[in-house]
Amino acid sequence: MPGESRTGAEPYRLIGNKMDENRGACSRIFCSLSEFNLQMICYGASAHNLCFLADESEARDIVRTLHTAIFE
């Protein structure tokens, strides 16, 4: 139902300079997260951030996956 609150959903925010100029950044991020159920993806409010919701029980795995995809 629209506007319904979901319990157990955790907000994730990726913030970086000029993400919109880094070709393939979003692709690399979302491909790495393909095993997770992402909800409410938001990009474009700023050229510096990407936000989404995902299950809070997967927080540790999501952060590790993102770290690997972005920094390693």
C-alpha positions as CSV (number, residue, x, y, z in Angstrom):
1,M,0.0,0.0,0.0
2,P,1.4,3.4,-0.9
3,G,2.8,5.4,2.1
4,E,2.9,2.2,4.2
5,S,5.8,2.0,6.6
6,R,8.0,-1.1,6.4
7,T,9.5,-2.5,9.5
8,G,13.0,-4.0,9.2
9,A,14.0,-1.8,6.3
10,E,17.3,-0.1,6.7
11,P,18.3,3.1,4.7
12,Y,21.7,2.9,3.0
13,R,23.4,6.0,1.5
14,L,26.4,6.2,-0.7
15,I,28.0,9.6,-0.9
16,G,30.9,10.7,-3.1
17,N,32.1,13.6,-5.2
18,K,30.8,13.7,-8.8
19,M,29.2,10.3,-8.8
20,D,27.3,11.4,-11.9
21,E,30.7,11.8,-13.8
22,N,32.1,8.4,-12.8
23,R,31.0,6.2,-15.7
24,G,29.8,2.8,-14.5
25,A,29.7,3.7,-10.8
26,C,26.0,2.9,-10.4
27,S,26.3,-0.3,-12.5
28,R,29.2,-1.5,-10.4
29,I,27.2,-0.8,-7.2
30,F,23.9,-2.4,-8.3
31,C,25.6,-5.4,-10.0
32,S,27.4,-6.1,-6.7
33,L,24.1,-6.0,-4.8
34,S,22.1,-8.2,-7.2
35,E,21.7,-10.9,-4.5
36,F,19.8,-8.5,-2.2
37,N,16.3,-7.2,-2.4
38,L,16.7,-3.4,-2.7
39,Q,13.7,-1.1,-2.3
40,M,13.0,2.6,-2.9
41,I,16.2,3.4,-4.9
42,C,16.8,7.2,-5.1
43,Y,19.4,8.9,-7.2
44,G,19.4,12.4,-8.6
45,A,18.5,14.5,-5.6
46,S,22.2,15.4,-5.7
47,A,25.1,14.5,-7.9
48,H,26.8,13.2,-4.8
49,N,24.5,10.6,-3.4
50,L,22.7,7.3,-4.0
51,C,20.2,5.9,-1.5
52,F,18.2,2.8,-1.2
53,L,16.4,0.6,1.4
54,A,17.1,-3.0,2.1
55,D,16.4,-5.5,4.9
56,E,18.3,-4.5,8.1
57,S,19.2,-8.2,8.8
58,E,21.4,-8.0,5.7
59,A,23.2,-4.8,6.8
60,R,26.6,-6.4,7.5
61,D,26.6,-8.3,4.2
62,I,25.5,-5.3,2.2
63,V,28.2,-3.0,3.6
64,R,30.9,-5.7,3.0
65,T,29.7,-6.2,-0.5
66,L,29.7,-2.5,-1.2
67,H,33.1,-2.0,0.3
68,T,34.5,-4.8,-2.0
69,A,32.8,-3.4,-5.1
70,I,34.0,0.2,-4.5
71,F,37.3,0.0,-2.9
72,E,38.9,-3.4,-3.8
